[in-house]
Amino acid sequence: MRHFGHIAPGVRQRLFHREPGDFTADSPPRMLAAALGATLYSPATRTRLADDVLKQAGRGVVSMVLCLEDSIDDAEVVDAEENLVRQFTDLAARSDARPPLLFVRVRAAGQITDLVDRLGPAVRLLSGFVLPKFTEERGVAFLEALSAAEAATGRRLFAMPVLESPELLHLETRGDTLAGIARTVDKYRDRVLALRLGVTDFCSAYGLRRPPDMTAYDVQIVASVIGDVVNLLGRADGTGFTVTGPVWEYFRHQERMFKPQLRRSPFLEGRAVELRQALIEHDMDGLLREIELDRANGLLGKTCIHPSHVMPVHALSVVSHEEYGDAQDILRPERGGGGVLRSAYTNKMNEVKPHRAWAERTLQRAEAFGVAREDVGFVDLLNAGLPA
């Protein structure tokens, strides 16, 4: 699979200076973590779940979470598990099926080993589990169950813990909770693909809900948690993890949200202004601002609950021609001793040592999402990726 793999090869060639790379469920964790992109959640109760998964894969989705937790009623869990096993079996029987990376969000650690056992041969389609309300106390049981499931199947399975517990939000317990989470995920580092943020749960603890014209970063109590999580768990010194952006709750019924006639490039002109001009609905303006702020605050990828959010996340994840040039210049071998150089676009100074980690992350993102041509911007990428 690959990002923008659902569009015609000729169109990709016109859009990309460097096309997105290919990857599979067996690719190195570093590549998979960078390539998660917009991870689309779907309740495991959907009766046509297998068809839905393949439909979304055909529209550019590369990672999905089939949810047995908050998206379904407590009384539906048993039926949802049965449906999940049935739908995985259906997918596995389709010889031409090319599903995205599939994860299951469970409620309890025991579900991991139970579901893996019930999936049988269809477990080959499973990439791992999403672990809710993750703390040191709860997390160890989840990760031990994951290890047991791996041993039983001989298959590599990843964990994506969700950081959303009240203990992480409350000031008096945040430090200890974060430290405990760090100890736990470090112990199981090879199995933790990414950390996900549960901002809806954070807001719930204070009876809050951000409106569609505000981002998570406008809600200060939430922004402070994101900052602390990235501070401890998202470091670029080799100790950190990929941390993904929070869910955006608003959507329109029509999936084609953007004016198709707007072709101006936010990569080449005032980007924030262009993004705002490219929209019809102010709630989508909020989504795009939040995606931009996610990356500015050290997050990569995003939890999504509606298909219309997927292509905006992916289009804004493509590395611009300018970013790519800067990153390559900074990482040239002859620059190993440091120094300062003027960018090829002659609009900034690139400091080799302070910007090295940024450059490495940028080239990692380029490997997953590609590099846009010099005259190609967000709207071009978005319109090419949206369903016709």
N, C-alpha and C positions, 0 to 999 in steps of 0.2 A: 504494500500500500504506500501511498504518498499523498502529501497535501496537494490539492488542486489536481489530483489524478483523475477526477471525474470530468474534467474539461478536455477538449480536443487537443492533441499534441501540437497542432499548428498554432492554436491560441496560446498555449503555454510558452511556445518559443517566442511569440511576439511580446509576451508580458515579462518574461524572466531573462535577466542577464545570467543568472545561474539558477537552474530549476531546482525545486525541492528534491531531496534525496529519497530513495526507496528505503523502506524498513519493513520488518515483519515482527510478529509477536516474539520472535527469538532474537531480535536485535539486542545489542548491548544496552544495559539499563540507562546509561547516559543519553543515548539517542532517543530511547522511548520516553524518558522523562521530559526531554525538550520537545518531543513531537506530539505530546498528548493534545495540545491545542484546546479547542472547545469540547470539553467532556460532557456529552449529552446524557442527562438522567431520564429514565423512563420507569414508571411503576411496573413491577413484575407481574401485575395482575392482568395486563393487556392480553386479550385472547388471540390477537394476531401479532404477537411480539416478534416472532421470527421474521415475518414479512416486514414489520416496522424497522427492524435492525438492518435488513438488507436495503430497504428504501433509503434510509438515512445514510448508509454507506455509499449508495449511489449518488448522494447529494454532497459528498465531501466530508462526512463525519468519519473520524478515524479512532475515536474512543467513546465508549458508552458505558454507563453504569445502570444496571438493572436492579431496581431498589426494592428491598424487603423491609425497609425501615419506615421513616416518617412519611413517605409518600403514599402509604397504604394504611388502612384501618387495622387496629389490633386484631379484630375478628377475622381479617382476611389472610393472615400469615400462612396458615396451613394450605389453603387453596393456592396462594401465590407461590409457595415453594413447589407444589405439584405442577403448576403451570410453567414455572421456570425450567424444571427438569424436562418437561414435555417439549417446550420450545427449543431448548438446547439440542435435544435429540432430533427434532425436526431439522434444525440448521445443519447438524452434523451429517444428516442423510442426504443433503443436497450437494451433489458433487461439484456443482459450479458456484456454490456460495462463497463469497469473499467478505465475511463480516469484518467490522472494525475490531480493535482491541476491546474485549468484553470483561467487565468487572461486575461483581455482585456486592451490593451493599447489604450487609447482614445486621441483625440486631444483637446477637449473642455469639460468643466464641464457638459454642457447640454446633451452630449452623454450618460453620466452615467445613468441618470434617464430615458432617452428615450430608451436606449437599454434594461434596466431592465424591463421596461413596455412591450416592444416588445417580450422579451424572454418568457414571460408567465411562465408556469410550468418548462420550461427548465432552468430557473434561478437557480434551485437546483444544477446544475453542475458548477456554477460560484463561484470562491473563492474571486474574487475582481478585482481591476483595477490598472493599472500602469499609473502614473500621470506624464506626460512629462514636462521638463523644469520647474521644481518645484521651486518656490520662495514663500515668504510670500504673496505677492500680488496675484499671480496666484493660490497658493495652497489652500487658504481659500475657494474659490469657488468650487474647486474640492472636498474638504473634506466635505463641506456642502451638496453637491450633493450626495456624498456617504452616508451620514447620512440619507438623505431623501429617498434614494433607500432602505436602510436597513429598515426604518420605513414602507415603502410601501410593502415590501416583507416579513418582519418578519425573514429575513435571515441575518446571520452575513456575512459581506463583508469587505475585507481588502483592504488597500491602500498600494501601493509600489511607493512612489515618486522617480522620477529620478532627480538626482542632476547633471545638465548639462548646466545651463544657463551661458552666458558670464559674468553676474554680479558676479557669484561665482568664475569665473576664474580671472577676472581683479583685480589687487592688491588693487586699490583705493576703490572698492566696496565689496570686499570679506568679510571683517569683519562684516559689517552691514547685508549683504545678509545671511551669515551663522547664525547670531544671529536671524534674522527674521525667517529663516527656523526652527531653534531650538524652537522658541516660538510656531510656528504653529504645528509642529509634537508633541510637548509635550502636547498641548491642546487636540489633538486627539490621544493620545498615544495608547489607546486600539484598535484603528483601523489601526495603522501603523504597518504592519508586518515586513517590511525591507526597507532600503534606498538603491537605486541603483545608481551607478556612470556612467555617460554618457561621457566616455573619448573621444569617437570619436568626439563629439561636442566640447569638450575642445580643441582638436587638430585643429579642423576646424577653430576656432577663430583666429588661428595664421598661417593658411595655412600649417599645419603639418600633417604628417602621419607616424607613426612609422613603420620601416621595420620589416620583419619577424624574424630577429635575435636580435631584441630589445624588451624589455618589456615596459609597461607603466611607470615603475619606472626608466627607463633610460632617459625618457623625463622629464627633471627637472621641467618644468613649470606645467606639469601634476602631477608629484609626489608631488609637494608642495601642490596642492589642495587636493589630497588624504590624505596627512598628516594632513591638517587642518580640513578636514571633520571628520576623525577619532578622532582627538584631541577633538573636541567639541561634536560630535554626536555618537561616538563609545566607550564611556568610560565604564569601567567594574564596576562602583560603583552603578549601578542600574538606572542611568539616561540615559544610552546609548541605542542605537538601533543596530540591526544587519545591517551591511553595506556590500553589496555584491561586488564582484570583477568586473572589467570592461570587456567588450567584447573583444574576440580575433578574428581578422578579416580574418585570413588566414586558408585555409583548402586544402586538397587534394581531388580528385574525389573518390579515393579508400578509403573506411572507415577503412580498416584494415591497420593502419599506422605503427604498431610495428612488429618487428621481433619475431615470435612466439617462436623461440628457445631460446631466452634470458630469463632465469628463475632466474637470480641472484637477491638477495633481497636488495633494497636500504634502507630498514629499518635497516638492520644489518650491511651493509658496507657503504662506503662513498656515501651518498645518492645523492649528486649533480653529482658525477662522474657516478654513475649507471644510473641516469635518462638520461644523455647525451649519454651513450653507448646503451641505449635501443631504440634508434630512428633511423629511416631511413632518415627522412627529417629534415633539420635545422629549418623549420618553426614550427614544432611540438616541437622541443627543446625549442624554445621561449615560446610556450604555457605552457609547464611544468614548466619552470623557473618562468613564471608569476604567475601560480597557487601557487607555493611555496612562492613567494614574497607577494602575496595577504594575505596569512595567517600570514606570519611574520609581516605584517603591520596592522593586526587587522581586515581583511576582511574575510567573510565566504560565500561560494557559488560563483557563477559566471554567468554573462549573456553570453549566447551562441547563435550563429547564424548558427551552423552546427551540425548535429547529431554526427559527429566524435569527437567533443569536450566533449561530455557528460561523457563518461566513464573515460577519464583522470581526469576530475574534481572529480568524485566520488571516483575513486581509491585513489587519493591523499588526500581525505577527511577522509578515514578510519583511525582510531586511531591506531598507532602501539602498539605492546605489551609493548614496553619500555615506551612509553608515558603514557599508561594506568597504568602501575605499579607505575610510578612516581606520577601521579595524585592521585591514591588511597593512597599512603603513606603520601602525603602532607595533605590529608583531613581526616586522621584518627582522631577520637575524642580526643584521648590522646595527639595529637599534637596541640591542640587548643591554647596552650600557646606560640607557636612559636618554635624556635630552628632551628638547621641545622642537616641534616642527609645525609649519603651517599646513593646514589641510589642503587637499587637492581642490576643494571647492572654494578655497581662500576666504572662508568665513569663520574660522575658529583656529585655536591653537591646540594641538594634540600633544599632551605630555605623556611620554612613553611609559614611565613607571606608574604614575597614578591611574592611567587609563588602560593598563594592561589587562586587568581582570574584566573590565567592561568589554574590551576587544575580544577576549577569549569567549565570553558569553555570547557576543554578537555573532561570531563565526559559528558557534554551536547552533544558534537559532537559524542562521543561514543554511546550515546543513539540513535542518528539518523543514524550513518554510521557504527556502530559496531567497534569491536577491532580485528585486525588481530592476527592470531596465531604467536608464536614466530619465526617460520621459514618461514613465509609468507610475501612477500613484494609487492611493487607496481606492478611489472610486472605480478606476479601471479594473483593479483586482476584484473588488466586490461584485461589480456587474457581471464579470466573466464567471464568477463562481456561483451566483444565485441561480435557482431553477428558472428555466425559460418560461 
